[in-house]
């Protein structure tokens, strides 16, 4: 018999956000100084907009 509550939930956007947050937490915990905005952007994969 099929159990209607036996479902697999996966939210790829949420998993991506958790991975980014985890990477940021790890980097912050390993750093002896406060992370700069540039370091945070690098960890999160932020690409600067072209100036023009």
PQR file with spaces between the fields and no chain letter, atoms N, CA, C, O and H, PARSE charges and radii, in Angstrom:
ATOM       1  N    UNK     1       0.831   -1.176    0.000 -0.4000 1.5000
ATOM       2  CA   UNK     1       0.000    0.000    0.000 -0.0000 2.0000
ATOM       3  C    UNK     1       0.882    1.248    0.000  0.5500 1.7000
ATOM       4  O    UNK     1       1.899    1.292    0.693 -0.5500 1.4000
ATOM       5  N    UNK     2       0.499    2.247   -0.766 -0.4000 1.5000
ATOM       6  CA   UNK     2       1.273    3.489   -0.885 -0.0000 2.0000
ATOM       7  C    UNK     2       1.029    4.392    0.320  0.5500 1.7000
ATOM       8  O    UNK     2      -0.114    4.650    0.698 -0.5500 1.4000
ATOM       9  H    UNK     2      -0.327    2.212   -1.328  0.4000 1.0000
ATOM      10  N    UNK     3       2.119    4.868    0.915 -0.4000 1.5000
ATOM      11  CA   UNK     3       2.030    5.776    2.051 -0.0000 2.0000
ATOM      12  C    UNK     3       2.121    7.211    1.525  0.5500 1.7000
ATOM      13  O    UNK     3       3.169    7.608    1.015 -0.5500 1.4000
ATOM      14  H    UNK     3       3.048    4.659    0.609  0.4000 1.0000
ATOM      15  N    UNK     4       1.056    7.987    1.639 -0.4000 1.5000
ATOM      16  CA   UNK     4       1.032    9.342    1.112 -0.0000 2.0000
ATOM      17  C    UNK     4       2.014   10.274    1.805  0.5500 1.7000
ATOM      18  O    UNK     4       2.332   11.338    1.275 -0.5500 1.4000
ATOM      19  H    UNK     4       0.205    7.665    2.053  0.4000 1.0000
ATOM      20  N    UNK     5       2.495    9.896    2.969 -0.4000 1.5000
ATOM      21  CA   UNK     5       3.442   10.731    3.705 -0.0000 2.0000
ATOM      22  C    UNK     5       4.897   10.326    3.454  0.5500 1.7000
ATOM      23  O    UNK     5       5.811   10.960    3.981 -0.5500 1.4000
ATOM      24  H    UNK     5       2.237    9.031    3.400  0.4000 1.0000
ATOM      25  N    UNK     6       5.117    9.299    2.673 -0.4000 1.5000
ATOM      26  CA   UNK     6       6.465    8.845    2.335 -0.0000 2.0000
ATOM      27  C    UNK     6       6.899    9.539    1.047  0.5500 1.7000
ATOM      28  O    UNK     6       6.805    8.973   -0.042 -0.5500 1.4000
ATOM      29  H    UNK     6       4.375    8.784    2.245  0.4000 1.0000
ATOM      30  N    UNK     7       7.374   10.771    1.193 -0.4000 1.5000
ATOM      31  CA   UNK     7       7.781   11.566    0.040 -0.0000 2.0000
ATOM      32  C    UNK     7       9.190   12.096    0.267  0.5500 1.7000
ATOM      33  O    UNK     7       9.626   12.290    1.402 -0.5500 1.4000
ATOM      34  H    UNK     7       7.451   11.230    2.078  0.4000 1.0000
ATOM      35  N    UNK     8       9.877   12.321   -0.815 -0.4000 1.5000
ATOM      36  CA   UNK     8      11.201   12.917   -0.756 -0.0000 2.0000
ATOM      37  C    UNK     8      11.051   14.380   -1.124  0.5500 1.7000
ATOM      38  O    UNK     8      10.500   14.714   -2.173 -0.5500 1.4000
ATOM      39  H    UNK     8       9.523   12.163   -1.737  0.4000 1.0000
ATOM      40  N    UNK     9      11.541   15.243   -0.261 -0.4000 1.5000
ATOM      41  CA   UNK     9      11.492   16.675   -0.526 -0.0000 2.0000
ATOM      42  C    UNK     9      12.891   17.150   -0.852  0.5500 1.7000
ATOM      43  O    UNK     9      13.839   16.873   -0.117 -0.5500 1.4000
ATOM      44  H    UNK     9      11.989   14.971    0.591  0.4000 1.0000
ATOM      45  N    UNK    10      13.016   17.863   -1.949 -0.4000 1.5000
ATOM      46  CA   UNK    10      14.311   18.421   -2.299 -0.0000 2.0000
ATOM      47  C    UNK    10      14.084   19.772   -2.949  0.5500 1.7000
ATOM      48  O    UNK    10      13.349   19.892   -3.929 -0.5500 1.4000
ATOM      49  H    UNK    10      12.246   18.088   -2.546  0.4000 1.0000
ATOM      50  N    UNK    11      14.705   20.755   -2.406 -0.4000 1.5000
ATOM      51  CA   UNK    11      14.608   22.111   -2.920 -0.0000 2.0000
ATOM      52  C    UNK    11      16.025   22.535   -3.297  0.5500 1.7000
ATOM      53  O    UNK    11      16.831   22.863   -2.426 -0.5500 1.4000
ATOM      54  H    UNK    11      15.302   20.658   -1.609  0.4000 1.0000
ATOM      55  N    UNK    12      16.325   22.528   -4.584 -0.4000 1.5000
ATOM      56  CA   UNK    12      17.698   22.791   -5.025 -0.0000 2.0000
ATOM      57  C    UNK    12      18.146   24.209   -4.665  0.5500 1.7000
ATOM      58  O    UNK    12      19.315   24.421   -4.343 -0.5500 1.4000
ATOM      59  H    UNK    12      15.671   22.262   -5.292  0.4000 1.0000
ATOM      60  N    UNK    13      17.234   25.180   -4.715 -0.4000 1.5000
ATOM      61  CA   UNK    13      17.599   26.547   -4.321 -0.0000 2.0000
ATOM      62  C    UNK    13      17.983   26.606   -2.845  0.5500 1.7000
ATOM      63  O    UNK    13      18.971   27.241   -2.477 -0.5500 1.4000
ATOM      64  H    UNK    13      16.284   25.008   -4.977  0.4000 1.0000
ATOM      65  N    UNK    14      17.201   25.945   -2.014 -0.4000 1.5000
ATOM      66  CA   UNK    14      17.492   25.919   -0.585 -0.0000 2.0000
ATOM      67  C    UNK    14      18.820   25.218   -0.311  0.5500 1.7000
ATOM      68  O    UNK    14      19.614   25.689    0.504 -0.5500 1.4000
ATOM      69  H    UNK    14      16.398   25.429   -2.314  0.4000 1.0000
ATOM      70  N    UNK    15      19.063   24.107   -0.981 -0.4000 1.5000
ATOM      71  CA   UNK    15      20.336   23.401   -0.802 -0.0000 2.0000
ATOM      72  C    UNK    15      21.512   24.282   -1.191  0.5500 1.7000
ATOM      73  O    UNK    15      22.547   24.262   -0.525 -0.5500 1.4000
ATOM      74  H    UNK    15      18.418   23.725   -1.642  0.4000 1.0000
ATOM      75  N    UNK    16      21.366   25.054   -2.260 -0.4000 1.5000
ATOM      76  CA   UNK    16      22.422   25.978   -2.680 -0.0000 2.0000
ATOM      77  C    UNK    16      22.676   27.053   -1.642  0.5500 1.7000
ATOM      78  O    UNK    16      23.824   27.395   -1.361 -0.5500 1.4000
ATOM      79  H    UNK    16      20.526   25.070   -2.801  0.4000 1.0000
ATOM      80  N    UNK    17      21.597   27.590   -1.068 -0.4000 1.5000
ATOM      81  CA   UNK    17      21.741   28.612   -0.034 -0.0000 2.0000
ATOM      82  C    UNK    17      22.407   28.051    1.214  0.5500 1.7000
ATOM      83  O    UNK    17      23.228   28.721    1.840 -0.5500 1.4000
ATOM      84  H    UNK    17      20.664   27.312   -1.296  0.4000 1.0000
ATOM      85  N    UNK    18      22.059   26.836    1.570 -0.4000 1.5000
ATOM      86  CA   UNK    18      22.681   26.202    2.740 -0.0000 2.0000
ATOM      87  C    UNK    18      24.172   26.005    2.489  0.5500 1.7000
ATOM      88  O    UNK    18      24.986   26.225    3.386 -0.5500 1.4000
ATOM      89  H    UNK    18      21.392   26.292    1.061  0.4000 1.0000
ATOM      90  N    UNK    19      24.531   25.594    1.284 -0.4000 1.5000
ATOM      91  CA   UNK    19      25.952   25.396    0.966 -0.0000 2.0000
ATOM      92  C    UNK    19      26.716   26.718    1.052  0.5500 1.7000
ATOM      93  O    UNK    19      27.810   26.759    1.615 -0.5500 1.4000
ATOM      94  H    UNK    19      23.870   25.415    0.556  0.4000 1.0000
ATOM      95  N    UNK    20      26.158   27.795    0.503 -0.4000 1.5000
ATOM      96  CA   UNK    20      26.817   29.102    0.568 -0.0000 2.0000
ATOM      97  C    UNK    20      26.976   29.560    2.012  0.5500 1.7000
ATOM      98  O    UNK    20      28.038   30.041    2.407 -0.5500 1.4000
ATOM      99  H    UNK    20      25.269   27.762    0.046  0.4000 1.0000
ATOM     100  N    UNK    21      25.922   29.408    2.790 -0.4000 1.5000
ATOM     101  CA   UNK    21      25.975   29.814    4.193 -0.0000 2.0000
ATOM     102  C    UNK    21      27.009   29.000    4.957  0.5500 1.7000
ATOM     103  O    UNK    21      27.763   29.544    5.764 -0.5500 1.4000
ATOM     104  H    UNK    21      25.059   29.018    2.469  0.4000 1.0000
ATOM     105  N    UNK    22      27.041   27.703    4.703 -0.4000 1.5000
ATOM     106  CA   UNK    22      28.017   26.830    5.360 -0.0000 2.0000
ATOM     107  C    UNK    22      29.439   27.254    5.010  0.5500 1.7000
ATOM     108  O    UNK    22      30.297   27.325    5.890 -0.5500 1.4000
ATOM     109  H    UNK    22      26.428   27.262    4.048  0.4000 1.0000
ATOM     110  N    UNK    23      29.696   27.537    3.734 -0.4000 1.5000
ATOM     111  CA   UNK    23      31.030   27.973    3.310 -0.0000 2.0000
ATOM     112  C    UNK    23      31.426   29.266    4.008  0.5500 1.7000
ATOM     113  O    UNK    23      32.575   29.431    4.419 -0.5500 1.4000
ATOM     114  H    UNK    23      28.998   27.480    3.019  0.4000 1.0000
ATOM     115  N    UNK    24      30.480   30.175    4.140 -0.4000 1.5000
ATOM     116  CA   UNK    24      30.760   31.444    4.797 -0.0000 2.0000
ATOM     117  C    UNK    24      31.041   31.251    6.289  0.5500 1.7000
ATOM     118  O    UNK    24      31.952   31.872    6.836 -0.5500 1.4000
ATOM     119  H    UNK    24      29.546   30.041    3.807  0.4000 1.0000
ATOM     120  N    UNK    25      30.269   30.401    6.937 -0.4000 1.5000
ATOM     121  CA   UNK    25      30.478   30.127    8.366 -0.0000 2.0000
ATOM     122  C    UNK    25      31.843   29.496    8.596  0.5500 1.7000
ATOM     123  O    UNK    25      32.550   29.868    9.532 -0.5500 1.4000
ATOM     124  H    UNK    25      29.529   29.896    6.493  0.4000 1.0000
ATOM     125  N    UNK    26      32.212   28.554    7.760 -0.4000 1.5000
ATOM     126  CA   UNK    26      33.515   27.891    7.899 -0.0000 2.0000
ATOM     127  C    UNK    26      34.644   28.897    7.719  0.5500 1.7000
ATOM     128  O    UNK    26      35.581   28.934    8.516 -0.5500 1.4000
ATOM     129  H    UNK    26      31.637   28.251    6.999  0.4000 1.0000
ATOM     130  N    UNK    27      34.554   29.713    6.668 -0.4000 1.5000
ATOM     131  CA   UNK    27      35.608   30.701    6.427 -0.0000 2.0000
ATOM     132  C    UNK    27      35.715   31.690    7.578  0.5500 1.7000
ATOM     133  O    UNK    27      36.819   32.046    7.990 -0.5500 1.4000
ATOM     134  H    UNK    27      33.792   29.683    6.021  0.4000 1.0000
ATOM     135  N    UNK    28      34.580   32.135    8.099 -0.4000 1.5000
ATOM     136  CA   UNK    28      34.603   33.091    9.219 -0.0000 2.0000
ATOM     137  C    UNK    28      35.181   32.455   10.473  0.5500 1.7000
ATOM     138  O    UNK    28      35.909   33.108   11.220 -0.5500 1.4000
ATOM     139  H    UNK    28      33.683   31.846    7.764  0.4000 1.0000
ATOM     140  N    UNK    29      34.865   31.194   10.709 -0.4000 1.5000
ATOM     141  CA   UNK    29      35.365   30.540   11.921 -0.0000 2.0000
ATOM     142  C    UNK    29      36.862   30.243   11.835  0.5500 1.7000
ATOM     143  O    UNK    29      37.534   30.138   12.861 -0.5500 1.4000
ATOM     144  H    UNK    29      34.273   30.663   10.102  0.4000 1.0000
ATOM     145  N    UNK    30      37.384   30.108   10.617 -0.4000 1.5000
ATOM     146  CA   UNK    30      38.806   29.828   10.443 -0.0000 2.0000
ATOM     147  C    UNK    30      39.659   31.094   10.392  0.5500 1.7000
ATOM     148  O    UNK    30      40.884   31.025   10.495 -0.5500 1.4000
ATOM     149  H    UNK    30      36.838   30.194    9.784  0.4000 1.0000
ATOM     150  N    UNK    31      39.018   32.238   10.234 -0.4000 1.5000
ATOM     151  CA   UNK    31      39.737   33.496   10.119 -0.0000 2.0000
ATOM     152  C    UNK    31      39.973   34.106   11.495  0.5500 1.7000
ATOM     153  O    UNK    31      39.106   34.066   12.367 -0.5500 1.4000
ATOM     154  H    UNK    31      38.023   32.294   10.150  0.4000 1.0000
ATOM     155  N    UNK    32      41.156   34.666   11.667 -0.4000 1.5000
ATOM     156  CA   UNK    32      41.464   35.325   12.942 -0.0000 2.0000
ATOM     157  C    UNK    32      41.005   36.773   12.949  0.5500 1.7000
ATOM     158  O    UNK    32      40.941   37.403   14.005 -0.5500 1.4000
ATOM     159  H    UNK    32      41.861   34.698   10.958  0.4000 1.0000
ATOM     160  N    UNK    33      40.686   37.301   11.780 -0.4000 1.5000
ATOM     161  CA   UNK    33      40.215   38.687   11.662 -0.0000 2.0000
ATOM     162  C    UNK    33      38.861   38.682   10.960  0.5500 1.7000
ATOM     163  O    UNK    33      38.446   37.683   10.373 -0.5500 1.4000
ATOM     164  H    UNK    33      40.737   36.789   10.922  0.4000 1.0000
ATOM     165  N    UNK    34      38.199   39.808   11.037 -0.4000 1.5000
ATOM     166  CA   UNK    34      36.901   39.961   10.385 -0.0000 2.0000
ATOM     167  C    UNK    34      37.076   39.863    8.869  0.5500 1.7000
ATOM     168  O    UNK    34      38.002   40.452    8.311 -0.5500 1.4000
ATOM     169  H    UNK    34      38.537   40.620   11.514  0.4000 1.0000
ATOM     170  N    UNK    35      36.195   39.124    8.208 -0.4000 1.5000
ATOM     171  CA   UNK    35      36.270   38.987    6.755 -0.0000 2.0000
ATOM     172  C    UNK    35      35.890   40.306    6.090  0.5500 1.7000
ATOM     173  O    UNK    35      34.940   40.977    6.495 -0.5500 1.4000
ATOM     174  H    UNK    35      35.443   38.645    8.661  0.4000 1.0000
ATOM     175  N    UNK    36      36.652   40.658    5.062 -0.4000 1.5000
ATOM     176  CA   UNK    36      36.330   41.874    4.317 -0.0000 2.0000
ATOM     177  C    UNK    36      35.162   41.591    3.368  0.5500 1.7000
ATOM     178  O    UNK    36      34.828   40.437    3.099 -0.5500 1.4000
ATOM     179  H    UNK    36      37.423   40.113    4.733  0.4000 1.0000
ATOM     180  N    UNK    37      34.564   42.643    2.880 -0.4000 1.5000
ATOM     181  CA   UNK    37      33.467   42.503    1.922 -0.0000 2.0000
ATOM     182  C    UNK    37      33.940   41.755    0.682  0.5500 1.7000
ATOM     183  O    UNK    37      33.210   40.921    0.146 -0.5500 1.4000
ATOM     184  H    UNK    37      34.835   43.580    3.099  0.4000 1.0000
ATOM     185  N    UNK    38      35.150   42.044    0.224 -0.4000 1.5000
ATOM     186  CA   UNK    38      35.694   41.353   -0.944 -0.0000 2.0000
ATOM     187  C    UNK    38      35.863   39.860   -0.679  0.5500 1.7000
ATOM     188  O    UNK    38      35.568   39.042   -1.551 -0.5500 1.4000
ATOM     189  H    UNK    38      35.743   42.721    0.659  0.4000 1.0000
ATOM     190  N    UNK    39      36.331   39.498    0.508 -0.4000 1.5000
ATOM     191  CA   UNK    39      36.482   38.080    0.857 -0.0000 2.0000
ATOM     192  C    UNK    39      35.120   37.378    0.911  0.5500 1.7000
ATOM     193  O    UNK    39      34.970   36.254    0.431 -0.5500 1.4000
ATOM     194  H    UNK    39      36.570   40.162    1.216  0.4000 1.0000
ATOM     195  N    UNK    40      34.147   38.049    1.494 -0.4000 1.5000
ATOM     196  CA   UNK    40      32.802   37.472    1.568 -0.0000 2.0000
ATOM     197  C    UNK    40      32.244   37.282    0.158  0.5500 1.7000
ATOM     198  O    UNK    40      31.684   36.229   -0.148 -0.5500 1.4000
ATOM     199  H    UNK    40      34.269   38.962    1.883  0.4000 1.0000
ATOM     200  N    UNK    41      32.391   38.279   -0.691 -0.4000 1.5000
ATOM     201  CA   UNK    41      31.927   38.165   -2.075 -0.0000 2.0000
ATOM     202  C    UNK    41      32.592   36.996   -2.792  0.5500 1.7000
ATOM     203  O    UNK    41      31.935   36.260   -3.530 -0.5500 1.4000
ATOM     204  H    UNK    41      32.847   39.134   -0.442  0.4000 1.0000
ATOM     205  N    UNK    42      33.904   36.824   -2.574 -0.4000 1.5000
ATOM     206  CA   UNK    42      34.625   35.720   -3.213 -0.0000 2.0000
ATOM     207  C    UNK    42      34.083   34.377   -2.741  0.5500 1.7000
ATOM     208  O    UNK    42      33.868   33.475   -3.550 -0.5500 1.4000
ATOM     209  H    UNK    42      34.438   37.422   -1.976  0.4000 1.0000
ATOM     210  N    UNK    43      33.862   34.239   -1.443 -0.4000 1.5000
ATOM     211  CA   UNK    43      33.346   32.997   -0.875 -0.0000 2.0000
ATOM     212  C    UNK    43      31.954   32.684   -1.428  0.5500 1.7000
ATOM     213  O    UNK    43      31.630   31.530   -1.706 -0.5500 1.4000
ATOM     214  H    UNK    43      34.036   34.972   -0.785  0.4000 1.0000
ATOM     215  N    UNK    44      31.141   33.727   -1.580 -0.4000 1.5000
ATOM     216  CA   UNK    44      29.774   33.538   -2.058 -0.0000 2.0000
ATOM     217  C    UNK    44      29.685   33.474   -3.589  0.5500 1.7000
ATOM     218  O    UNK    44      28.621   33.203   -4.145 -0.5500 1.4000
ATOM     219  H    UNK    44      31.404   34.665   -1.353  0.4000 1.0000
ATOM     220  N    UNK    45      30.811   33.725   -4.257 -0.4000 1.5000
ATOM     221  CA   UNK    45      30.810   33.645   -5.716 -0.0000 2.0000
ATOM     222  C    UNK    45      30.190   34.850   -6.395  0.5500 1.7000
ATOM     223  O    UNK    45      29.697   34.755   -7.519 -0.5500 1.4000
ATOM     224  H    UNK    45      31.676   33.944   -3.805  0.4000 1.0000
ATOM     225  N    UNK    46      30.216   35.989   -5.708 -0.4000 1.5000
ATOM     226  CA   UNK    46      29.660   37.214   -6.278 -0.0000 2.0000
ATOM     227  C    UNK    46      30.611   37.729   -7.357  0.5500 1.7000
ATOM     228  O    UNK    46      31.812   37.869   -7.129 -0.5500 1.4000
ATOM     229  H    UNK    46      30.617   36.066   -4.795  0.4000 1.0000
ATOM     230  N    UNK    47      30.060   38.001   -8.512 -0.4000 1.5000
ATOM     231  CA   UNK    47      30.854   38.522   -9.620 -0.0000 2.0000
ATOM     232  C    UNK    47      30.539   40.013   -9.749  0.5500 1.7000
ATOM     233  O    UNK    47      29.380   40.397   -9.909 -0.5500 1.4000
ATOM     234  H    UNK    47      29.084   37.887   -8.697  0.4000 1.0000
ATOM     235  N    UNK    48      31.576   40.847   -9.680 -0.4000 1.5000
ATOM     236  CA   UNK    48      31.318   42.293   -9.768 -0.0000 2.0000
ATOM     237  C    UNK    48      30.773   42.674  -11.143  0.5500 1.7000
ATOM     238  O    UNK    48      31.136   42.083  -12.160 -0.5500 1.4000
ATOM     239  H    UNK    48      32.517   40.535   -9.551  0.4000 1.0000
ATOM     240  N    UNK    49      29.903   43.666  -11.147 -0.4000 1.5000
ATOM     241  CA   UNK    49      29.370   44.178  -12.407 -0.0000 2.0000
ATOM     242  C    UNK    49      30.460   44.936  -13.134  0.5500 1.7000
ATOM     243  O    UNK    49      31.269   45.618  -12.503 -0.5500 1.4000
ATOM     244  H    UNK    49      29.608   44.146  -10.320  0.4000 1.0000
ATOM     245  N    UNK    50      30.495   44.826  -14.466 -0.4000 1.5000
ATOM     246  CA   UNK    50      31.507   45.582  -15.215 -0.0000 2.0000
ATOM     247  C    UNK    50      31.254   47.087  -15.072  0.5500 1.7000
ATOM     248  O    UNK    50      30.114   47.548  -15.118 -0.5500 1.4000
ATOM     249  H    UNK    50      29.838   44.273  -14.978  0.4000 1.0000
ATOM     250  N    UNK    51      32.315   47.815  -14.904 -0.4000 1.5000
ATOM     251  CA   UNK    51      32.180   49.264  -14.785 -0.0000 2.0000
ATOM     252  C    UNK    51      32.097   49.854  -16.188  0.5500 1.7000
ATOM     253  O    UNK    51      32.824   49.457  -17.099 -0.5500 1.4000
ATOM     254  H    UNK    51      33.241   47.440  -14.867  0.4000 1.0000
ATOM     255  N    UNK    52      31.207   50.794  -16.327 -0.4000 1.5000
ATOM     256  CA   UNK    52      31.124   51.353  -17.669 -0.0000 2.0000
ATOM     257  C    UNK    52      30.193   52.408  -17.775  0.5500 1.7000
ATOM     258  O    UNK    52      30.020   52.973  -18.855 -0.5500 1.4000
ATOM     259  H    UNK    52      30.617   51.116  -15.587  0.4000 1.0000
